Amino acid sequence: MRKPDWLKTRTRAPGTRQETGEVFYPLTAQQALEARREALTLAGAPEELALCANACLVARGVRKGARAFSSGQAVLERLSPEEIEALARRWSAWNREENPGLNLGRGAFQELKQSLARLPRQRLQWR
């Protein structure tokens, strides 16, 4: 059975391949909470929290090449801090574009409304 358009939550399928070769996935609320809890567990000191949080985000939202990361700890073991930061930044920019949220500026909101006007079935998801 085919899923009706009004049940689709995104215009693009999850698992969007980037020009750099990574595949980005959106996080569910549960995954975001799990990433935060894991980061708090991994960080031994407050100054380590940002790196650990980025590693946990990368573990859940990024597949690099053929490998997926099983945890934030696995990301910390395999990648350098610079690589983790770069992946987290690119994923975050992609996520803001894919899931604009409610804090859109006036101009961006008007553009979104105009683009949805051309896609009547997609408008139902925004109601």
N, CA and C atoms as an extended XYZ file, in Angstrom:
381
Properties=species:S:1:pos:R:3:atomname:S:1:resname:S:1:resid:I:1 pbc="F F F"
N         0.843       -1.182        0.000 N   MET     1
C         0.000        0.000        0.000 CA  MET     1
C         0.887        1.244        0.000 C   MET     1
N         0.585        2.176       -0.849 N   ARG     2
C         1.357        3.411       -0.987 CA  ARG     2
C         0.939        4.407        0.085 C   ARG     2
N         1.929        5.065        0.691 N   LYS     3
C         1.672        6.079        1.710 CA  LYS     3
C         1.155        7.350        1.043 C   LYS     3
N         0.019        7.889        1.495 N   PRO     4
C        -0.493        9.132        0.906 CA  PRO     4
C         0.466       10.286        1.159 C   PRO     4
N         0.466       11.248        0.240 N   ASP     5
C         1.367       12.396        0.364 CA  ASP     5
C         1.171       13.156        1.663 C   ASP     5
N        -0.044       13.250        2.150 N   TRP     6
C        -0.278       14.049        3.347 CA  TRP     6
C         0.269       13.380        4.603 C   TRP     6
N         0.669       12.086        4.514 N   LEU     7
C         1.288       11.430        5.658 CA  LEU     7
C         2.804       11.565        5.665 C   LEU     7
N         3.362       12.019        4.584 N   LYS     8
C         4.807       12.182        4.525 CA  LYS     8
C         5.208       13.379        5.365 C   LYS     8
N         6.271       13.223        6.139 N   THR     9
C         6.684       14.304        7.028 CA  THR     9
C         7.780       15.168        6.438 C   THR     9
N         8.427       14.718        5.382 N   ARG    10
C         9.483       15.496        4.760 CA  ARG    10
C         9.320       15.463        3.257 C   ARG    10
N         9.849       16.494        2.600 N   THR    11
C         9.771       16.530        1.145 CA  THR    11
C        10.836       15.642        0.523 C   THR    11
N        11.962       15.437        1.221 N   ARG    12
C        13.014       14.545        0.745 CA  ARG    12
C        13.088       13.336        1.653 C   ARG    12
N        13.533       12.229        1.095 N   ALA    13
C        13.665       11.012        1.890 CA  ALA    13
C        14.819       11.162        2.872 C   ALA    13
N        14.697       10.554        4.072 N   PRO    14
C        15.823       10.584        4.989 CA  PRO    14
C        17.001        9.856        4.359 C   PRO    14
N        18.165       10.213        4.771 N   GLY    15
C        19.348        9.610        4.205 CA  GLY    15
C        19.824       10.372        2.987 C   GLY    15
N        19.922       11.685        3.105 N   THR    16
C        20.321       12.533        1.996 CA  THR    16
C        21.845       12.498        1.837 C   THR    16
N        22.317       12.048        0.658 N   ARG    17
C        23.755       11.997        0.386 CA  ARG    17
C        24.266       13.399        0.075 C   ARG    17
N        25.377       13.746        0.704 N   GLN    18
C        26.001       15.049        0.525 CA  GLN    18
C        27.091       14.972       -0.548 C   GLN    18
N        27.515       16.128       -1.052 N   GLU    19
C        28.587       16.173       -2.049 CA  GLU    19
C        29.878       15.604       -1.489 C   GLU    19
N        30.072       15.712       -0.185 N   THR    20
C        31.291       15.232        0.463 CA  THR    20
C        31.277       13.727        0.713 C   THR    20
N        30.163       13.058        0.388 N   GLY    21
C        30.094       11.603        0.509 CA  GLY    21
C        29.332       11.085        1.714 C   GLY    21
N        29.117       11.927        2.714 N   GLU    22
C        28.378       11.476        3.887 CA  GLU    22
C        26.885       11.393        3.576 C   GLU    22
N        26.190       10.609        4.384 N   VAL    23
C        24.737       10.536        4.300 CA  VAL    23
C        24.203       11.086        5.617 C   VAL    23
N        23.325       12.090        5.529 N   PHE    24
C        22.764       12.722        6.712 CA  PHE    24
C        21.352       12.204        6.960 C   PHE    24
N        21.053       11.953        8.224 N   TYR    25
C        19.746       11.469        8.645 CA  TYR    25
C        19.144       12.440        9.659 C   TYR    25
N        17.843       12.677        9.595 N   PRO    26
C        17.212       13.507       10.623 CA  PRO    26
C        17.113       12.723       11.929 C   PRO    26
N        17.163       13.419       13.044 N   LEU    27
C        17.037       12.771       14.349 CA  LEU    27
C        15.606       12.889       14.853 C   LEU    27
N        15.153       11.841       15.495 N   THR    28
C        13.868       11.908       16.185 CA  THR    28
C        14.108       12.564       17.542 C   THR    28
N        13.049       12.914       18.214 N   ALA    29
C        13.173       13.506       19.549 CA  ALA    29
C        13.863       12.523       20.498 C   ALA    29
N        13.522       11.254       20.387 N   GLN    30
C        14.140       10.230       21.236 CA  GLN    30
C        15.641       10.140       20.987 C   GLN    30
N        16.052       10.184       19.727 N   GLN    31
C        17.473       10.121       19.409 CA  GLN    31
C        18.217       11.345       19.940 C   GLN    31
N        17.596       12.509       19.868 N   ALA    32
C        18.219       13.723       20.387 CA  ALA    32
C        18.423       13.628       21.895 C   ALA    32
N        17.419       13.100       22.603 N   LEU    33
C        17.557       12.926       24.053 CA  LEU    33
C        18.630       11.902       24.392 C   LEU    33
N        18.670       10.817       23.633 N   GLU    34
C        19.697        9.791       23.859 CA  GLU    34
C        21.095       10.364       23.620 C   GLU    34
N        21.242       11.176       22.583 N   ALA    35
C        22.537       11.795       22.286 CA  ALA    35
C        22.966       12.702       23.434 C   ALA    35
N        22.024       13.464       23.959 N   ARG    36
C        22.353       14.365       25.074 CA  ARG    36
C        22.768       13.577       26.313 C   ARG    36
N        22.017       12.530       26.626 N   ARG    37
C        22.366       11.707       27.798 CA  ARG    37
C        23.729       11.059       27.634 C   ARG    37
N        23.998       10.529       26.433 N   GLU    38
C        25.295        9.893       26.193 CA  GLU    38
C        26.429       10.906       26.308 C   GLU    38
N        26.218       12.115       25.775 N   ALA    39
C        27.249       13.157       25.846 CA  ALA    39
C        27.550       13.522       27.296 C   ALA    39
N        26.523       13.631       28.107 N   LEU    40
C        26.735       13.950       29.522 CA  LEU    40
C        27.516       12.840       30.222 C   LEU    40
N        27.288       11.606       29.817 N   THR    41
C        28.007       10.466       30.398 CA  THR    41
C        29.462       10.447       29.942 C   THR    41
N        29.710       10.739       28.658 N   LEU    42
C        31.063       10.698       28.108 CA  LEU    42
C        31.950       11.831       28.614 C   LEU    42
N        31.363       12.999       28.825 N   ALA    43
C        32.159       14.169       29.210 CA  ALA    43
C        32.640       14.030       30.649 C   ALA    43
N        33.941       14.049       30.810 N   GLY    44
C        34.504       13.969       32.158 CA  GLY    44
C        34.589       15.330       32.818 C   GLY    44
N        34.605       16.384       32.016 N   ALA    45
C        34.698       17.753       32.519 CA  ALA    45
C        33.805       18.640       31.654 C   ALA    45
N        33.372       19.783       32.188 N   PRO    46
C        32.480       20.662       31.418 CA  PRO    46
C        33.044       21.089       30.068 C   PRO    46
N        34.370       21.294       29.989 N   GLU    47
C        34.949       21.730       28.716 CA  GLU    47
C        34.960       20.622       27.657 C   GLU    47
N        34.697       19.387       28.036 N   GLU    48
C        34.635       18.266       27.092 CA  GLU    48
C        33.224       18.051       26.526 C   GLU    48
N        32.246       18.715       27.101 N   LEU    49
C        30.850       18.463       26.739 CA  LEU    49
C        30.537       18.782       25.277 C   LEU    49
N        31.062       19.888       24.752 N   ALA    50
C        30.757       20.260       23.365 CA  ALA    50
C        31.261       19.202       22.384 C   ALA    50
N        32.485       18.735       22.562 N   LEU    51
C        33.030       17.711       21.674 CA  LEU    51
C        32.249       16.406       21.801 C   LEU    51
N        31.921       16.027       23.017 N   CYS    52
C        31.158       14.793       23.232 CA  CYS    52
C        29.752       14.897       22.637 C   CYS    52
N        29.123       16.058       22.786 N   ALA    53
C        27.785       16.259       22.221 CA  ALA    53
C        27.828       16.169       20.695 C   ALA    53
N        28.840       16.781       20.075 N   ASN    54
C        28.977       16.693       18.624 CA  ASN    54
C        29.230       15.259       18.177 C   ASN    54
N        30.043       14.526       18.922 N   ALA    55
C        30.322       13.128       18.576 CA  ALA    55
C        29.051       12.287       18.647 C   ALA    55
N        28.229       12.517       19.660 N   CYS    56
C        26.978       11.761       19.802 CA  CYS    56
C        25.992       12.128       18.700 C   CYS    56
N        25.974       13.389       18.301 N   LEU    57
C        25.120       13.821       17.194 CA  LEU    57
C        25.579       13.158       15.892 C   LEU    57
N        26.880       13.163       15.648 N   VAL    58
C        27.425       12.540       14.440 CA  VAL    58
C        27.104       11.046       14.424 C   VAL    58
N        27.197       10.390       15.576 N   ALA    59
C        26.920        8.956       15.641 CA  ALA    59
C        25.499        8.634       15.210 C   ALA    59
N        24.569        9.520       15.501 N   ARG    60
C        23.168        9.251       15.183 CA  ARG    60
C        22.708        9.847       13.862 C   ARG    60
N        23.337       10.919       13.403 N   GLY    61
C        22.827       11.623       12.242 CA  GLY    61
C        23.669       11.545       10.987 C   GLY    61
N        24.855       10.904       11.075 N   VAL    62
C        25.763       10.901        9.933 CA  VAL    62
C        26.283        9.492        9.680 C   VAL    62
N        26.290        9.147        8.424 N   ARG    63
C        26.983        7.923        8.010 CA  ARG    63
C        28.100        8.365        7.093 C   ARG    63
N        29.319        8.052        7.476 N   LYS    64
C        30.490        8.504        6.722 CA  LYS    64
C        31.006        7.349        5.890 C   LYS    64
N        30.874        7.468        4.573 N   GLY    65
C        31.295        6.386        3.692 CA  GLY    65
C        30.456        5.149        3.930 C   GLY    65
N        31.103        4.032        4.073 N   ALA    66
C        30.387        2.773        4.297 CA  ALA    66
C        30.153        2.516        5.780 C   ALA    66
N        30.722        3.343        6.636 N   ARG    67
C        30.585        3.041        8.050 CA  ARG    67
C        29.598        3.953        8.760 C   ARG    67
N        28.839        3.303        9.574 N   ALA    68
C        27.963        4.019       10.493 CA  ALA    68
C        28.605        3.886       11.871 C   ALA    68
N        28.357        4.838       12.717 N   PHE    69
C        28.951        4.816       14.048 CA  PHE    69
C        27.949        4.258       15.042 C   PHE    69
N        28.404        3.372       15.895 N   SER    70
C        27.508        2.730       16.854 CA  SER    70
C        27.204        3.623       18.052 C   SER    70
N        28.097        4.558       18.356 N   SER    71
C        27.908        5.420       19.525 CA  SER    71
C        28.810        6.642       19.411 C   SER    71
N        28.608        7.569       20.320 N   GLY    72
C        29.479        8.732       20.391 CA  GLY    72
C        30.897        8.336       20.745 C   GLY    72
N        31.048        7.325       21.569 N   GLN    73
C        32.371        6.819       21.931 CA  GLN    73
C        33.105        6.321       20.694 C   GLN    73
N        32.394        5.629       19.803 N   ALA    74
C        33.005        5.132       18.563 CA  ALA    74
C        33.469        6.295       17.683 C   ALA    74
N        32.704        7.368       17.641 N   VAL    75
C        33.097        8.546       16.861 CA  VAL    75
C        34.357        9.157       17.459 C   VAL    75
N        34.406        9.284       18.789 N   LEU    76
C        35.582        9.846       19.451 CA  LEU    76
C        36.825        9.002       19.196 C   LEU    76
N        36.658        7.695       19.089 N   GLU    77
C        37.794        6.808       18.852 CA  GLU    77
C        38.297        6.859       17.412 C   GLU    77
N        37.399        7.127       16.438 N   ARG    78
C        37.767        7.040       15.019 CA  ARG    78
C        38.114        8.367       14.364 C   ARG    78
N        37.526        9.471       14.845 N   LEU    79
C        37.697       10.752       14.156 CA  LEU    79
C        38.447       11.745       15.029 C   LEU    79
N        39.075       12.709       14.365 N   SER    80
C        39.756       13.786       15.097 CA  SER    80
C        38.712       14.815       15.550 C   SER    80
N        39.074       15.668       16.517 N   PRO    81
C        38.136       16.711       16.939 CA  PRO    81
C        37.717       17.626       15.787 C   PRO    81
N        38.645       17.922       14.891 N   GLU    82
C        38.325       18.785       13.753 CA  GLU    82
C        37.316       18.124       12.823 C   GLU    82
N        37.486       16.821       12.574 N   GLU    83
C        36.542       16.090       11.716 CA  GLU    83
C        35.160       16.034       12.353 C   GLU    83
N        35.113       15.811       13.657 N   ILE    84
C        33.828       15.758       14.369 CA  ILE    84
C        33.124       17.105       14.269 C   ILE    84
N        33.881       18.188       14.508 N   GLU    85
C        33.280       19.516       14.436 CA  GLU    85
C        32.763       19.823       13.036 C   GLU    85
N        33.550       19.491       12.010 N   ALA    86
C        33.138       19.768       10.628 CA  ALA    86
C        31.884       18.985       10.261 C   ALA    86
N        31.837       17.705       10.628 N   LEU    87
C        30.649       16.890       10.338 CA  LEU    87
C        29.429       17.422       11.072 C   LEU    87
N        29.599       17.778       12.342 N   ALA    88
C        28.480       18.294       13.130 CA  ALA    88
C        27.960       19.604       12.547 C   ALA    88
N        28.855       20.475       12.092 N   ARG    89
C        28.434       21.748       11.489 CA  ARG    89
C        27.661       21.509       10.193 C   ARG    89
N        28.177       20.625        9.338 N   ARG    90
C        27.491       20.350        8.072 CA  ARG    90
C        26.137       19.693        8.322 C   ARG    90
N        26.077       18.762        9.287 N   TRP    91
C        24.798       18.122        9.598 CA  TRP    91
C        23.814       19.161       10.132 C   TRP    91
N        24.283       20.037       11.001 N   SER    92
C        23.399       21.047       11.590 CA  SER    92
C        22.846       21.984       10.523 C   SER    92
N        23.694       22.410        9.585 N   ALA    93
C        23.223       23.286        8.503 CA  ALA    93
C        22.197       22.548        7.647 C   ALA    93
N        22.467       21.283        7.337 N   TRP    94
C        21.519       20.478        6.558 CA  TRP    94
C        20.196       20.332        7.312 C   TRP    94
N        20.268       20.079        8.612 N   ASN    95
C        19.068       19.882        9.414 CA  ASN    95
C        18.231       21.163        9.489 C   ASN    95
N        18.885       22.322        9.611 N   ARG    96
C        18.143       23.593        9.628 CA  ARG    96
C        17.422       23.815        8.305 C   ARG    96
N        18.058       23.420        7.208 N   GLU    97
C        17.422       23.566        5.896 CA  GLU    97
C        16.280       22.568        5.724 C   GLU    97
N        16.494       21.338        6.177 N   GLU    98
C        15.497       20.279        6.012 CA  GLU    98
C        14.306       20.460        6.952 C   GLU    98
N        14.552       20.911        8.162 N   ASN    99
C        13.524       21.084        9.190 CA  ASN    99
C        13.603       22.508        9.728 C   ASN    99
N        13.007       23.462        9.030 N   PRO   100
C        13.205       24.865        9.398 CA  PRO   100
C        12.692       25.256       10.781 C   PRO   100
N        11.744       24.551       11.324 N   GLY   101
C        11.265       24.873       12.655 CA  GLY   101
C        10.362       26.089       12.701 C   GLY   101
N        10.038       26.524       13.889 N   LEU   102
C         9.100       27.631       14.064 CA  LEU   102
C         9.774       28.989       14.167 C   LEU   102
N        11.106       29.022       14.207 N   ASN   103
C        11.800       30.301       14.379 CA  ASN   103
C        12.258       30.888       13.046 C   ASN   103
N        11.458       30.696       12.020 N   LEU   104
C        11.769       31.262       10.712 CA  LEU   104
C        11.648       32.780       10.752 C   LEU   104
N        12.518       33.427       10.014 N   GLY   105
C        12.376       34.864        9.851 CA  GLY   105
C        11.196       35.153        8.933 C   GLY   105
N        10.763       36.405        8.907 N   ARG   106
C         9.605       36.772        8.089 CA  ARG   106
C         9.824       36.454        6.612 C   ARG   106
N        10.994       36.776        6.077 N   GLY   107
C        11.274       36.516        4.671 CA  GLY   107
C        11.293       35.033        4.352 C   GLY   107
N        11.939       34.254        5.214 N   ALA   108
C        12.009       32.809        4.993 CA  ALA   108
C        10.624       32.183        5.100 C   ALA   108
N         9.804       32.705        5.997 N   PHE   109
C         8.450       32.179        6.151 CA  PHE   109
C         7.618       32.441        4.897 C   PHE   109
N         7.744       33.640        4.336 N   GLN   110
C         7.006       33.964        3.114 CA  GLN   110
C         7.456       33.084        1.949 C   GLN   110
N         8.772       32.842        1.839 N   GLU   111
C         9.289       31.959        0.787 CA  GLU   111
C         8.734       30.549        0.949 C   GLU   111
N         8.681       30.078        2.194 N   LEU   112
C         8.149       28.746        2.459 CA  LEU   112
C         6.680       28.659        2.070 C   LEU   112
N         5.908       29.689        2.408 N   LYS   113
C         4.492       29.703        2.041 CA  LYS   113
C         4.315       29.672        0.527 C   LYS   113
N         5.124       30.428       -0.184 N   GLN   114
C         5.023       30.453       -1.646 CA  GLN   114
C         5.397       29.107       -2.247 C   GLN   114
N         6.413       28.456       -1.707 N   SER   115
C         6.798       27.149       -2.249 CA  SER   115
C         5.720       26.107       -1.951 C   SER   115
N         5.063       26.212       -0.804 N   LEU   116
C         3.994       25.266       -0.461 CA  LEU   116
C         2.743       25.513       -1.290 C   LEU   116
N         2.567       26.729       -1.757 N   ALA   117
C         1.402       27.024       -2.595 CA  ALA   117
C         1.440       26.217       -3.886 C   ALA   117
N         2.645       25.884       -4.323 N   ARG   118
C         2.781       25.073       -5.537 CA  ARG   118
C         2.632       23.578       -5.239 C   ARG   118
N         2.621       23.192       -3.976 N   LEU   119
C         2.501       21.790       -3.573 CA  LEU   119
C         1.307       21.628       -2.636 C   LEU   119
N         0.079       21.597       -3.150 N   PRO   120
C        -1.095       21.619       -2.284 CA  PRO   120
C        -1.154       20.464       -1.286 C   PRO   120
N        -0.678       19.302       -1.654 N   ARG   121
C        -0.737       18.173       -0.711 CA  ARG   121
C         0.221       18.360        0.455 C   ARG   121
N         1.350       19.015        0.204 N   GLN   122
C         2.323       19.245        1.263 CA  GLN   122
C         1.836       20.274        2.279 C   GLN   122
N         0.924       21.153        1.857 N   ARG   123
C         0.412       22.176        2.784 CA  ARG   123
C        -0.284       21.550        3.983 C   ARG   123
N        -0.885       20.386        3.786 N   LEU   124
C        -1.594       19.754        4.897 CA  LEU   124
C        -0.665       19.413        6.049 C   LEU   124
N         0.581       19.073        5.768 N   GLN   125
C         1.497       18.729        6.863 CA  GLN   125
C         1.867       19.921        7.715 C   GLN   125
N         1.727       21.132        7.169 N   TRP   126
C         2.103       22.332        7.906 CA  TRP   126
C         0.950       22.932        8.691 C   TRP   126
N        -0.249       22.400        8.562 N   ARG   127
C        -1.385       22.942        9.290 CA  ARG   127
C        -1.337       22.611       10.745 C   ARG   127
